Amino acid sequence: MGSVYVLVDPRNGEVRYVGMTTKPLPERLHEHMCQTHNVGLTHKDRWVRALKRANLRASIVELEGGIRDSDLPEAERAWIRKFAPSGRLTNGTAGGEGVFGYKHTPETKAFLAEKNRTRKVSAETRAKMSASQRARLDCEVTAEARANMSRAAKRRYLARLESRS
């Protein structure tokens, strides 16, 4: 089950983005506020970055909840149509493009993992990746998220040790 939500500009109360999610709304808002340093090219990303520069944070409001996953795309499109006449939405499309529940096969995961392991990266690209990672530190990270990252890092470290022996 999912919901359709809006992101609201704290400066003027305008609805600026309509989205759909199966995640808890606070988690989805956190993703919106922290992902813009990586993607950064969309109208929504530029709007969120402008809020962050002003030390502001969008608010998230549920419009419709308890929607079956299969009905979410149409519900999102309907809400985008409702708010589009304002001319202030930052949505880049008419909505409904999300893919819910897709899982890569183990073979695809193995292929992608190997491709990433053998990838050659230039010094310039490494510098850009480093700057991007440093920018992530500007995002709020919950204690739970830090604990999860710590556990994951420990698992990776132990796996590397086991693979060496």
DSSP file (Angstrom, degrees, kcal/mol; ACC not computed):
  #  RESIDUE AA STRUCTURE BP1 BP2  ACC     N-H-->O    O-->H-N    N-H-->O    O-->H-N    TCO  KAPPA ALPHA  PHI   PSI    X-CA   Y-CA   Z-CA
    1    1 A M              0   0    0      0, 0.0    67,-0.2     0, 0.0     2,-0.2   0.000 360.0 360.0 360.0 146.0    0.0    0.0    0.0
    2    2 A G  E     -A   67   0A   0     65,-3.1    65,-2.6    63,-0.0    64,-0.4  -0.693 360.0-131.8-138.4-170.7    1.2    3.5   -0.8
    3    3 A S  E     - B   0  21A   0     18,-2.6    18,-2.3    -2,-0.2     2,-0.4  -0.973  12.9-127.8-147.2 160.2    0.3    7.1   -0.7
    4    4 A V  E     +AB  64  20A   0     60,-2.7    59,-3.0    -2,-0.3    60,-1.7  -0.929  38.0 174.9-107.7 135.8    0.4   10.2   -2.9
    5    5 A Y  E     -AB  62  19A   0     14,-2.6    14,-2.7    -2,-0.4     2,-0.3  -0.852  22.3-138.0-136.6 168.1    2.0   13.2   -1.2
    6    6 A V  E     -AB  61  18A   0     55,-2.2    55,-2.3    -2,-0.3     2,-0.5  -0.952  12.4-136.0-126.2 151.1    3.0   16.8   -1.9
    7    7 A L  E     -AB  60  17A   0     10,-2.3     9,-2.9    -2,-0.3    10,-1.2  -0.931  26.4-154.2-101.8 130.6    6.1   18.8   -1.0
    8    8 A V  E     -AB  59  15A   0     51,-2.8    51,-1.8    -2,-0.5     7,-0.2  -0.883  15.6-122.5-113.4 135.4    5.2   22.2    0.2
    9    9 A D    >>  -     0   0    0      5,-2.9     4,-2.5    -2,-0.4     3,-0.6  -0.621  15.5-151.2 -74.0 122.6    7.4   25.3    0.0
   10   10 A P  T 34 S+     0   0    0      0, 0.0    -1,-0.1     0, 0.0    48,-0.1   0.683  89.9  64.0 -70.6 -16.0    7.9   26.7    3.6
   11   11 A R  T 34 S+     0   0    0      1,-0.1    -2,-0.0     3,-0.1    -3,-0.0   0.832 128.0   0.1 -76.5 -31.5    8.3   30.2    2.3
   12   12 A N  T <4 S-     0   0    0     -3,-0.6    -1,-0.1     2,-0.1    -3,-0.0   0.401  92.2-113.0-141.0   0.7    4.9   30.6    0.8
   13   13 A G     <  +     0   0    0     -4,-2.5     2,-0.2     1,-0.2     3,-0.0   0.600  62.6 151.9  76.0  10.4    2.9   27.4    1.4
   14   14 A E        -     0   0    0     -5,-0.3    -5,-2.9     1,-0.1     2,-0.5  -0.500  51.4-119.1 -77.1 142.7    2.8   26.5   -2.3
   15   15 A V  E     +B    8   0A   0     -7,-0.2    -7,-0.2    -2,-0.2    73,-0.1  -0.715  39.2 169.0 -76.1 123.2    2.6   22.9   -3.5
   16   16 A R  E     +     0   0A   0     -9,-2.9    74,-4.0    -2,-0.5     2,-0.3   0.602  57.3  24.7-113.8 -16.9    5.8   22.4   -5.5
   17   17 A Y  E     -B    7   0A   0    -10,-1.2   -10,-2.3    72,-0.2     2,-0.4  -0.988  54.7-157.8-152.9 138.6    5.9   18.7   -6.1
   18   18 A V  E     +B    6   0A   0     -2,-0.3     2,-0.3   -12,-0.2   -12,-0.2  -0.974  28.4 163.1-115.0 130.9    3.5   15.7   -6.2
   19   19 A G  E     -B    5   0A   0    -14,-2.7   -14,-2.6    -2,-0.4     2,-0.3  -0.866  29.0-136.3-140.4 173.3    4.9   12.3   -5.6
   20   20 A M  E     +B    4   0A   0     -2,-0.3     2,-0.3   -16,-0.2   -16,-0.2  -0.971  26.2 166.6-132.3 148.8    4.0    8.7   -4.8
   21   21 A T  E     -B    3   0A   0    -18,-2.3   -18,-2.6    -2,-0.3     4,-0.1  -0.995  39.4-154.9-157.4 156.9    5.6    6.3   -2.4
   22   22 A T  S    S+     0   0    0     -2,-0.3    -1,-0.1   -20,-0.2     3,-0.1   0.288  78.9  89.7-109.9   3.2    5.3    3.1   -0.5
   23   23 A K  S    S-     0   0    0      1,-0.1   -20,-0.1   -20,-0.1     2,-0.1  -0.508  95.7 -82.5 -93.2 164.0    7.7    4.3    2.2
   24   24 A P     >  -     0   0    0      0, 0.0     4,-2.1     0, 0.0     3,-0.4  -0.435  43.9-120.5 -61.5 142.4    6.9    6.2    5.4
   25   25 A L  H  > S+     0   0    0      1,-0.2     4,-2.7     2,-0.2     5,-0.2   0.864 109.9  54.6 -60.3 -40.0    6.5    9.9    4.5
   26   26 A P  H  > S+     0   0    0      0, 0.0     4,-2.1     0, 0.0    -1,-0.2   0.901 109.8  48.9 -60.9 -36.9    9.3   11.2    6.8
   27   27 A E  H  > S+     0   0    0     -3,-0.4     4,-2.1     2,-0.2    -2,-0.2   0.914 111.3  49.1 -65.9 -42.3   11.7    8.7    5.1
   28   28 A R  H  X S+     0   0    0     -4,-2.1     4,-2.2     2,-0.2    -1,-0.2   0.899 110.3  50.7 -65.7 -40.1   10.6    9.9    1.7
   29   29 A L  H  X S+     0   0    0     -4,-2.7     4,-2.6     1,-0.2    -1,-0.2   0.921 108.3  52.8 -62.1 -43.1   11.1   13.6    2.7
   30   30 A H  H  X S+     0   0    0     -4,-2.1     4,-1.7    -5,-0.2    -1,-0.2   0.910 108.2  51.0 -58.6 -42.6   14.6   12.8    4.0
   31   31 A E  H  X S+     0   0    0     -4,-2.1     4,-2.1     1,-0.2    -1,-0.2   0.926 110.2  49.1 -61.3 -44.7   15.4   11.2    0.6
   32   32 A H  H  X S+     0   0    0     -4,-2.2     4,-0.6     1,-0.2    -2,-0.2   0.923 113.1  47.0 -60.1 -43.6   14.2   14.3   -1.3
   33   33 A M  H  < S+     0   0    0     -4,-2.6    -1,-0.2     1,-0.2    -2,-0.2   0.766 120.7  36.8 -72.6 -24.6   16.2   16.6    0.9
   34   34 A C  H >< S+     0   0    0     -4,-1.7     3,-0.5    -5,-0.2    -1,-0.2   0.627 105.2  63.7-104.4 -14.6   19.4   14.6    0.7
   35   35 A Q  H >X S+     0   0    0     -4,-2.1     4,-1.7     1,-0.2     3,-1.4   0.656  78.6  84.4 -85.9 -13.0   19.5   13.2   -2.8
   36   36 A T  T 3< S+     0   0    0     -4,-0.6    -1,-0.2     1,-0.3     4,-0.1   0.756  79.2  64.2 -65.8 -24.2   19.7   16.6   -4.6
   37   37 A H  T <4 S+     0   0    0     -3,-0.5    -1,-0.3     1,-0.1    -2,-0.1   0.789 110.4  39.1 -70.0 -23.9   23.5   16.8   -4.3
   38   38 A N  T <4 S+     0   0    0     -3,-1.4    -2,-0.2    -4,-0.2    -1,-0.1   0.927 129.1  25.4 -88.0 -52.1   23.9   13.8   -6.5
   39   39 A V  S  < S+     0   0    0     -4,-1.7    -3,-0.2     1,-0.1    -2,-0.1   0.991  75.6 152.7 -77.7 -68.8   21.3   14.2   -9.1
   40   40 A G        +     0   0    0     -5,-0.2    -1,-0.1     1,-0.2    -4,-0.1   0.378  40.1  93.8  65.5   1.5   20.9   17.9   -9.1
   41   41 A L        +     0   0    0      4,-0.1    -1,-0.2     5,-0.0     2,-0.1   0.617  62.3  89.1-103.9 -12.5   19.7   18.6  -12.6
   42   42 A T  S  > S-     0   0    0      1,-0.1     4,-2.3    -6,-0.1     5,-0.2  -0.410  83.5-115.7 -85.9 162.2   15.9   18.6  -12.2
   43   43 A H  H  > S+     0   0    0     47,-0.2     4,-2.2     1,-0.2     5,-0.1   0.905 118.5  51.9 -58.5 -42.7   13.8   21.6  -11.4
   44   44 A K  H  > S+     0   0    0     46,-0.7     4,-2.7     1,-0.2    -1,-0.2   0.917 107.9  51.1 -62.2 -43.7   12.8   19.9   -8.2
   45   45 A D  H  > S+     0   0    0      1,-0.2     4,-2.5     2,-0.2    -1,-0.2   0.911 110.4  48.5 -61.5 -42.3   16.4   19.3   -7.2
   46   46 A R  H  X S+     0   0    0     -4,-2.3     4,-2.0     2,-0.2    -1,-0.2   0.895 111.4  50.5 -65.5 -38.5   17.3   23.0   -7.9
   47   47 A W  H  X S+     0   0    0     -4,-2.2     4,-2.0     2,-0.2    -2,-0.2   0.933 111.5  47.6 -62.8 -46.2   14.3   24.1   -5.8
   48   48 A V  H  X S+     0   0    0     -4,-2.7     4,-2.5     1,-0.2    -2,-0.2   0.902 110.7  51.9 -63.8 -40.6   15.3   21.8   -2.9
   49   49 A R  H  X S+     0   0    0     -4,-2.5     4,-2.5     1,-0.2    -1,-0.2   0.889 107.3  53.0 -62.6 -37.8   18.9   23.1   -3.0
   50   50 A A  H  X S+     0   0    0     -4,-2.0     4,-1.3     2,-0.2    -1,-0.2   0.903 109.4  49.3 -63.6 -39.8   17.6   26.7   -2.9
   51   51 A L  H  <>S+     0   0    0     -4,-2.0     5,-2.9     1,-0.2     3,-0.4   0.934 110.7  50.0 -62.0 -45.2   15.7   25.7    0.3
   52   52 A K  H ><5S+     0   0    0     -4,-2.5     3,-1.8     1,-0.2    -2,-0.2   0.884 106.1  54.9 -63.7 -38.6   18.8   24.1    1.8
   53   53 A R  H 3<5S+     0   0    0     -4,-2.5    -1,-0.2     1,-0.3    -2,-0.2   0.835 109.8  48.0 -62.4 -30.3   20.9   27.2    1.0
   54   54 A A  T 3<5S-     0   0    0     -4,-1.3    -1,-0.3    -3,-0.4    -2,-0.2   0.276 119.5-113.7 -90.5  10.2   18.3   29.3    2.9
   55   55 A N  T < 5S+     0   0    0     -3,-1.8     2,-0.3     1,-0.2    -3,-0.2   0.874  75.5 131.1  57.0  39.8   18.4   26.7    5.8
   56   56 A L      < -     0   0    0     -5,-2.9     2,-0.4    -8,-0.1    -1,-0.2  -0.777  45.1-151.2-117.3 164.5   14.8   25.7    5.1
   57   57 A R        -     0   0    0     -2,-0.3    -9,-0.0    -3,-0.1   -24,-0.0  -1.000  19.0-121.1-138.4 132.8   13.2   22.3    4.6
   58   58 A A        -     0   0    0     -2,-0.4     2,-0.3   -29,-0.1   -49,-0.2  -0.285  27.5-130.8 -63.0 156.1   10.1   21.4    2.5
   59   59 A S  E     -A    8   0A   0    -51,-1.8   -51,-2.8     2,-0.0     2,-0.4  -0.832  12.7-139.0-107.5 155.1    7.2   19.9    4.3
   60   60 A I  E     -A    7   0A   0     -2,-0.3     2,-0.4   -53,-0.2   -53,-0.2  -0.941  17.6-173.9-117.1 134.0    5.5   16.7    3.2
   61   61 A V  E     -A    6   0A   0    -55,-2.3   -55,-2.2    -2,-0.4     2,-0.4  -0.992  22.4-129.9-131.1 127.3    1.7   16.3    3.3
   62   62 A E  E     +A    5   0A   0     -2,-0.4   -57,-0.3   -57,-0.2     3,-0.1  -0.615  22.6 179.3 -76.0 129.3   -0.2   13.1    2.4
   63   63 A L  E    S+     0   0A   0    -59,-3.0     2,-0.3    -2,-0.4   -58,-0.2   0.802  72.8   4.7 -93.6 -39.2   -3.0   13.7    0.0
   64   64 A E  E    S-A    4   0A   0    -60,-1.7   -60,-2.7     3,-0.0    -1,-0.4  -0.967  71.0-174.7-152.5 127.1   -4.2   10.2   -0.3
   65   65 A G  E     +     0   0A   0     -2,-0.3   -62,-0.2   -62,-0.2   -63,-0.0  -0.690  57.1  45.1-121.0 173.4   -3.2    7.1    1.6
   66   66 A G  E    S+     0   0A   0    -64,-0.4     2,-0.4    -2,-0.2   -63,-0.2   0.810  71.4 157.0  66.7  31.5   -3.8    3.3    1.6
   67   67 A I  E     -A    2   0A   0    -65,-2.6   -65,-3.1    -3,-0.2    -1,-0.2  -0.734  46.9-112.9 -93.1 134.8   -3.6    3.1   -2.2
   68   68 A R    >>  -     0   0    0     -2,-0.4     3,-1.5   -67,-0.2     4,-0.9  -0.355  27.7-118.2 -60.7 144.6   -2.8   -0.3   -3.8
   69   69 A D  G >4 S+     0   0    0      1,-0.3     3,-0.8     2,-0.2    -1,-0.1   0.868 114.8  55.8 -53.2 -39.7    0.6   -0.2   -5.5
   70   70 A S  G 34 S+     0   0    0      1,-0.2     4,-0.3     2,-0.1    -1,-0.3   0.742 109.8  46.5 -68.0 -21.9   -1.0   -0.9   -8.9
   71   71 A D  G <> S+     0   0    0     -3,-1.5     4,-2.0     1,-0.1    -1,-0.2   0.544  88.9  88.1 -95.9  -8.9   -3.2    2.2   -8.5
   72   72 A L  H <X S+     0   0    0     -4,-0.9     4,-2.9    -3,-0.8     5,-0.2   0.911  82.1  54.4 -59.6 -46.9   -0.5    4.6   -7.3
   73   73 A P  H  > S+     0   0    0      0, 0.0     4,-2.4     0, 0.0    -1,-0.2   0.918 111.8  44.3 -57.3 -43.4    0.6    5.8  -10.8
   74   74 A E  H  > S+     0   0    0     -4,-0.3     4,-2.3     2,-0.2    -2,-0.2   0.896 112.7  51.7 -68.0 -38.6   -2.9    6.8  -11.8
   75   75 A A  H  X S+     0   0    0     -4,-2.0     4,-2.1     2,-0.2    -1,-0.2   0.920 110.6  48.8 -62.7 -42.6   -3.5    8.5   -8.4
   76   76 A E  H  X S+     0   0    0     -4,-2.9     4,-2.4     1,-0.2    -2,-0.2   0.934 110.6  50.1 -62.4 -45.1   -0.3   10.4   -8.8
   77   77 A R  H  X S+     0   0    0     -4,-2.4     4,-2.4    -5,-0.2    -1,-0.2   0.898 109.2  52.4 -60.1 -40.3   -1.2   11.5  -12.3
   78   78 A A  H  X S+     0   0    0     -4,-2.3     4,-1.6     1,-0.2    -1,-0.2   0.912 111.2  46.1 -62.9 -42.7   -4.7   12.7  -11.2
   79   79 A W  H  X S+     0   0    0     -4,-2.1     4,-2.1     2,-0.2    -1,-0.2   0.868 110.3  53.3 -69.7 -35.8   -3.1   14.8   -8.4
   80   80 A I  H  X S+     0   0    0     -4,-2.4     4,-2.3     1,-0.2    -2,-0.2   0.927 107.9  51.2 -63.3 -42.9   -0.5   16.3  -10.7
   81   81 A R  H  < S+     0   0    0     -4,-2.4    -1,-0.2     1,-0.2    -2,-0.2   0.886 109.2  52.2 -59.4 -37.8   -3.4   17.3  -13.1
   82   82 A K  H  < S+     0   0    0     -4,-1.6    -1,-0.2     1,-0.2    -2,-0.2   0.903 119.0  33.4 -66.1 -41.8   -5.1   19.0  -10.2
   83   83 A F  H >< S+     0   0    0     -4,-2.1     3,-1.6     1,-0.2     5,-0.4   0.655  97.1  85.4 -90.5 -15.9   -2.1   21.0   -9.1
   84   84 A A  G >< S+     0   0    0     -4,-2.3     3,-2.3     1,-0.3     5,-0.2   0.837  76.0  68.1 -58.0 -37.8   -0.6   21.7  -12.6
   85   85 A P  G 3  S+     0   0    0      0, 0.0    -1,-0.3     0, 0.0    -2,-0.1   0.755  87.2  69.2 -58.3 -20.6   -2.7   24.7  -13.4
   86   86 A S  G <  S-     0   0    0     -3,-1.6    -2,-0.2    -4,-0.1    -3,-0.1   0.786  95.6-143.2 -65.4 -24.4   -0.9   26.7  -10.7
   87   87 A G  S <  S+     0   0    0     -3,-2.3    -3,-0.1    -4,-0.3    -1,-0.1   0.568  76.0  98.2  74.5   8.2    2.2   26.5  -12.9
   88   88 A R        +     0   0    0     -5,-0.4    -4,-0.1   -73,-0.1    -1,-0.1   0.427  46.1 118.6-109.1  -0.9    4.4   26.1   -9.8
   89   89 A L        -     0   0    0     -5,-0.2   -72,-0.2    -6,-0.2   -73,-0.1  -0.381  49.4-157.1 -67.7 144.5    4.9   22.3   -9.8
   90   90 A T        +     0   0    0    -74,-4.0   -46,-0.7    -2,-0.1   -47,-0.2   0.350  50.6 127.9-100.7   4.0    8.5   21.1  -10.2
   91   91 A N        -     0   0    0    -75,-0.3   -72,-0.0     1,-0.1    -2,-0.0  -0.388  49.9-153.9 -60.2 134.5    7.4   17.7  -11.5
   92   92 A G  S    S+     0   0    0     -2,-0.1     2,-0.2     2,-0.0    -1,-0.1   0.602  72.8  27.4 -86.9 -11.9    9.2   16.9  -14.7
   93   93 A T  S    S-     0   0    0      1,-0.0     3,-0.1     0, 0.0    -2,-0.0  -0.787  90.5 -96.2-138.4 179.0    6.6   14.6  -16.1
   94   94 A A  S    S-     0   0    0     -2,-0.2   -14,-0.2     1,-0.2   -13,-0.2   0.495  74.5-120.4 -78.8  -3.6    2.9   13.9  -15.9
   95   95 A G  S    S+     0   0    0    -15,-0.1    -1,-0.2     1,-0.0   -76,-0.1  -0.174  79.2  98.8  97.1 173.0    3.7   11.2  -13.2
   96   96 A G        +     0   0    0     -3,-0.1   -22,-0.1   -24,-0.1    -1,-0.0   0.547  49.2 120.5  86.6   9.6    3.2    7.5  -12.8
   97   97 A E        +     0   0    0    -24,-0.1    -1,-0.0     2,-0.1    -3,-0.0   0.595  38.6 119.4 -83.8  -8.8    6.7    6.4  -13.8
   98   98 A G        -     0   0    0      1,-0.1     2,-0.5   -25,-0.0   -77,-0.0  -0.142  53.8-146.2 -59.0 150.5    7.6    4.7  -10.5
   99   99 A V        -     0   0    0      3,-0.1     2,-0.4     2,-0.0     3,-0.2  -0.966  17.7-165.1-120.4 112.8    8.5    1.0  -10.5
  100  100 A F        +     0   0    0     -2,-0.5   -79,-0.0     1,-0.2    -2,-0.0  -0.814  63.5   4.9-104.7 136.8    7.4   -0.7   -7.3
  101  101 A G  S    S+     0   0    0     -2,-0.4     2,-0.3     1,-0.2    -1,-0.2   0.482  79.6 149.4  81.1   2.6    8.5   -4.1   -6.1
  102  102 A Y        -     0   0    0     -3,-0.2     2,-0.4     1,-0.0    -1,-0.2  -0.526  23.2-172.4 -72.7 134.0   11.1   -4.8   -8.9
  103  103 A K        -     0   0    0     -2,-0.3     2,-0.1     0, 0.0    -1,-0.0  -0.995  22.6-123.7-127.2 131.5   13.9   -6.9   -7.7
  104  104 A H        -     0   0    0     -2,-0.4     0, 0.0     1,-0.1     0, 0.0  -0.426  33.3-111.7 -66.7 146.2   17.1   -7.7   -9.7
  105  105 A T     >  -     0   0    0      1,-0.1     4,-2.5    -2,-0.1     5,-0.2  -0.384  27.5-109.5 -71.6 158.3   17.8  -11.4  -10.2
  106  106 A P  H  > S+     0   0    0      0, 0.0     4,-2.4     0, 0.0     5,-0.2   0.867 121.0  54.3 -57.1 -35.3   20.8  -12.8   -8.5
  107  107 A E  H  > S+     0   0    0      2,-0.2     4,-2.5     1,-0.2     5,-0.1   0.921 109.0  46.7 -65.0 -43.4   22.5  -13.1  -11.9
  108  108 A T  H  > S+     0   0    0      2,-0.2     4,-2.8     1,-0.2     5,-0.2   0.911 111.7  51.4 -65.4 -41.7   21.9   -9.4  -12.7
  109  109 A K  H  X S+     0   0    0     -4,-2.5     4,-2.5     1,-0.2    -2,-0.2   0.921 111.2  47.7 -60.0 -44.1   23.2   -8.4   -9.2
  110  110 A A  H  X S+     0   0    0     -4,-2.4     4,-2.4     2,-0.2    -2,-0.2   0.916 112.1  49.9 -63.8 -42.9   26.4  -10.5   -9.7
  111  111 A F  H  X S+     0   0    0     -4,-2.5     4,-2.4     1,-0.2    -2,-0.2   0.937 113.4  45.3 -60.1 -48.5   26.9   -9.0  -13.2
  112  112 A L  H  X S+     0   0    0     -4,-2.8     4,-2.2     1,-0.2    -2,-0.2   0.891 112.0  52.1 -64.9 -39.8   26.5   -5.4  -11.9
  113  113 A A  H  X S+     0   0    0     -4,-2.5     4,-2.1    -5,-0.2    -1,-0.2   0.930 111.7  45.9 -62.0 -45.5   28.7   -6.1   -8.9
  114  114 A E  H  X S+     0   0    0     -4,-2.4     4,-1.8     1,-0.2    -2,-0.2   0.903 110.8  53.2 -64.7 -40.8   31.5   -7.4  -11.1
  115  115 A K  H  < S+     0   0    0     -4,-2.4     4,-0.3     1,-0.2    -1,-0.2   0.900 111.7  45.7 -61.3 -40.9   31.1   -4.6  -13.6
  116  116 A N  H >< S+     0   0    0     -4,-2.2     3,-0.7     1,-0.2    -1,-0.2   0.855 109.7  54.8 -71.1 -34.8   31.5   -2.0  -10.7
  117  117 A R  H 3< S+     0   0    0     -4,-2.1    -1,-0.2     1,-0.2    -2,-0.2   0.858 113.3  40.9 -66.5 -34.8   34.5   -3.9   -9.2
  118  118 A T  T 3< S+     0   0    0     -4,-1.8    -1,-0.2    -5,-0.1     2,-0.2   0.356  86.4 124.3 -97.1   5.5   36.5   -3.8  -12.4
  119  119 A R    <   -     0   0    0     -3,-0.7     2,-0.5    -4,-0.3    -3,-0.0  -0.463  55.0-140.2 -70.6 133.2   35.5   -0.2  -13.4
  120  120 A K        -     0   0    0     -2,-0.2     2,-0.4     0, 0.0    -2,-0.1  -0.818  18.4-164.5 -94.2 132.1   38.5    2.1  -14.0
  121  121 A V        -     0   0    0     -2,-0.5    -2,-0.0     4,-0.0     0, 0.0  -0.968  14.0-129.2-123.5 130.7   37.9    5.6  -12.7
  122  122 A S     >  -     0   0    0     -2,-0.4     4,-2.4     1,-0.1     5,-0.2  -0.246  26.3-111.2 -71.6 163.6   40.0    8.7  -13.7
  123  123 A A  H  > S+     0   0    0      1,-0.2     4,-2.1     2,-0.2     5,-0.1   0.875 119.7  53.4 -62.4 -37.7   41.5   11.0  -11.1
  124  124 A E  H  > S+     0   0    0      2,-0.2     4,-2.0     1,-0.2    -1,-0.2   0.921 109.9  46.9 -63.7 -43.9   39.1   13.8  -12.1
  125  125 A T  H  > S+     0   0    0      1,-0.2     4,-2.7     2,-0.2    -2,-0.2   0.897 109.8  53.8 -65.5 -39.9   36.1   11.4  -11.6
  126  126 A R  H  X S+     0   0    0     -4,-2.4     4,-2.4     1,-0.2    -1,-0.2   0.902 108.0  50.8 -59.7 -40.7   37.5   10.3   -8.2
  127  127 A A  H  X S+     0   0    0     -4,-2.1     4,-2.4     2,-0.2    -1,-0.2   0.904 111.0  48.0 -64.2 -41.5   37.7   14.0   -7.1
  128  128 A K  H  X S+     0   0    0     -4,-2.0     4,-2.3     2,-0.2    -2,-0.2   0.908 111.6  49.9 -65.1 -41.3   34.1   14.6   -8.2
  129  129 A M  H  X S+     0   0    0     -4,-2.7     4,-2.3     2,-0.2    -2,-0.2   0.896 110.5  50.8 -63.8 -39.4   33.0   11.4   -6.3
  130  130 A S  H  X S+     0   0    0     -4,-2.4     4,-2.4     2,-0.2    -2,-0.2   0.921 110.1  48.8 -64.0 -44.8   34.8   12.6   -3.2
  131  131 A A  H  X S+     0   0    0     -4,-2.4     4,-2.0     1,-0.2    -1,-0.2   0.894 110.5  51.9 -62.2 -39.5   33.2   16.0   -3.4
  132  132 A S  H  X S+     0   0    0     -4,-2.3     4,-1.2     1,-0.2    -1,-0.2   0.911 109.6  48.6 -63.7 -42.6   29.8   14.4   -3.8
  133  133 A Q  H  X S+     0   0    0     -4,-2.3     4,-0.6     1,-0.2     3,-0.3   0.895 109.6  52.2 -65.5 -39.3   30.4   12.2   -0.8
  134  134 A R  H >< S+     0   0    0     -4,-2.4     3,-1.1     1,-0.2     4,-0.3   0.880 105.2  56.3 -63.7 -36.0   31.5   15.2    1.3
  135  135 A A  H >< S+     0   0    0     -4,-2.0     3,-1.8     1,-0.3     4,-0.2   0.808  95.5  66.3 -64.9 -28.7   28.3   17.0    0.3
  136  136 A R  H >< S+     0   0    0     -4,-1.2     3,-1.9    -3,-0.3    -1,-0.3   0.788  86.0  70.7 -63.0 -25.7   26.3   14.1    1.7
  137  137 A L  T << S+     0   0    0     -3,-1.1    -1,-0.3    -4,-0.6    -2,-0.2   0.705  84.8  69.1 -65.7 -17.2   27.6   15.1    5.2
  138  138 A D  T <  S+     0   0    0     -3,-1.8    -1,-0.3    -4,-0.3     2,-0.2   0.674  85.5  88.9 -72.5 -16.1   25.3   18.2    4.9
  139  139 A C  S <  S-     0   0    0     -3,-1.9     2,-0.4    -4,-0.2  -105,-0.1  -0.514  89.4-107.2 -83.2 150.0   22.3   15.9    5.2
  140  140 A E        -     0   0    0     -2,-0.2     2,-0.5  -110,-0.1    -1,-0.1  -0.617  34.3-164.0 -73.4 130.3   20.8   15.0    8.5
  141  141 A V        -     0   0    0     -2,-0.4    -1,-0.0    -4,-0.1    -4,-0.0  -0.977  14.0-133.8-119.9 121.6   21.5   11.3    9.3
  142  142 A T     >  -     0   0    0     -2,-0.5     4,-2.4     1,-0.1     5,-0.2  -0.240  21.4-114.0 -70.4 160.6   19.4    9.7   12.0
  143  143 A A  H  > S+     0   0    0      1,-0.2     4,-2.4     2,-0.2     5,-0.2   0.881 119.4  53.6 -60.8 -38.0   21.0    7.6   14.7
  144  144 A E  H  > S+     0   0    0      2,-0.2     4,-2.4     1,-0.2    -1,-0.2   0.913 108.2  49.0 -63.5 -42.4   19.2    4.5   13.2
  145  145 A A  H  > S+     0   0    0      2,-0.2     4,-2.5     1,-0.2    -2,-0.2   0.907 110.5  50.7 -64.4 -41.4   20.7    5.2    9.8
  146  146 A R  H  X S+     0   0    0     -4,-2.4     4,-2.4     2,-0.2    -1,-0.2   0.915 110.3  49.9 -61.5 -42.5   24.2    5.6   11.3
  147  147 A A  H  X S+     0   0    0     -4,-2.4     4,-2.5     1,-0.2    -2,-0.2   0.906 111.0  49.5 -62.8 -41.7   23.8    2.3   13.1
  148  148 A N  H  X S+     0   0    0     -4,-2.4     4,-2.3     2,-0.2    -2,-0.2   0.910 111.5  48.5 -63.2 -42.5   22.6    0.6    9.9
  149  149 A M  H  X S+     0   0    0     -4,-2.5     4,-2.5     2,-0.2    -2,-0.2   0.895 111.0  51.2 -65.1 -39.4   25.6    2.0    7.9
  150  150 A S  H  X S+     0   0    0     -4,-2.4     4,-2.3     2,-0.2    -2,-0.2   0.931 110.7  47.6 -63.3 -45.8   28.0    0.9   10.7
  151  151 A R  H  X S+     0   0    0     -4,-2.5     4,-2.3     1,-0.2    -2,-0.2   0.911 112.5  49.8 -61.5 -42.1   26.6   -2.7   10.6
  152  152 A A  H  X S+     0   0    0     -4,-2.3     4,-2.4     1,-0.2    -1,-0.2   0.910 110.3  49.7 -64.1 -42.4   26.8   -2.8    6.8
  153  153 A A  H  X S+     0   0    0     -4,-2.5     4,-2.4     1,-0.2    -1,-0.2   0.904 110.9  49.9 -63.8 -40.7   30.4   -1.6    6.9
  154  154 A K  H  X S+     0   0    0     -4,-2.3     4,-2.7     2,-0.2    -1,-0.2   0.904 109.9  50.8 -64.4 -41.1   31.3   -4.2    9.5
  155  155 A R  H  X S+     0   0    0     -4,-2.3     4,-2.4     2,-0.2    -2,-0.2   0.921 111.3  48.1 -62.4 -43.2   29.6   -7.0    7.4
  156  156 A R  H  X S+     0   0    0     -4,-2.4     4,-2.3     2,-0.2    -2,-0.2   0.918 112.0  49.8 -62.7 -42.8   31.6   -5.9    4.3
  157  157 A Y  H  X S+     0   0    0     -4,-2.4     4,-2.2     1,-0.2    -2,-0.2   0.930 112.5  46.4 -61.5 -46.7   34.8   -5.8    6.2
  158  158 A L  H  X S+     0   0    0     -4,-2.7     4,-2.4     1,-0.2    -1,-0.2   0.879 110.5  53.4 -65.1 -37.4   34.2   -9.3    7.6
  159  159 A A  H  X S+     0   0    0     -4,-2.4     4,-2.2    -5,-0.2    -1,-0.2   0.903 108.6  49.8 -64.0 -40.4   33.3  -10.6    4.2
  160  160 A R  H  X S+     0   0    0     -4,-2.3     4,-1.3     2,-0.2    -2,-0.2   0.910 110.6  50.2 -64.3 -41.2   36.6   -9.3    2.8
  161  161 A L  H  X S+     0   0    0     -4,-2.2     4,-0.9     1,-0.2     3,-0.3   0.917 111.7  47.8 -62.1 -42.2   38.5  -10.9    5.6
  162  162 A E  H  < S+     0   0    0     -4,-2.4     3,-0.5     1,-0.2    -1,-0.2   0.875 108.5  54.0 -66.6 -37.2   36.8  -14.2    5.0
  163  163 A S  H  < S+     0   0    0     -4,-2.2    -1,-0.2     1,-0.2    -2,-0.2   0.782 105.0  55.6 -70.7 -23.7   37.4  -14.1    1.2
  164  164 A R  H  <        0   0    0     -4,-1.3    -1,-0.2    -3,-0.3    -2,-0.2   0.755 360.0 360.0 -77.1 -25.4   41.1  -13.6    1.8
  165  165 A S     <        0   0    0     -4,-0.9    -1,-0.2    -3,-0.5    -2,-0.2   0.481 360.0 360.0 -91.8 360.0   41.5  -16.7    3.9
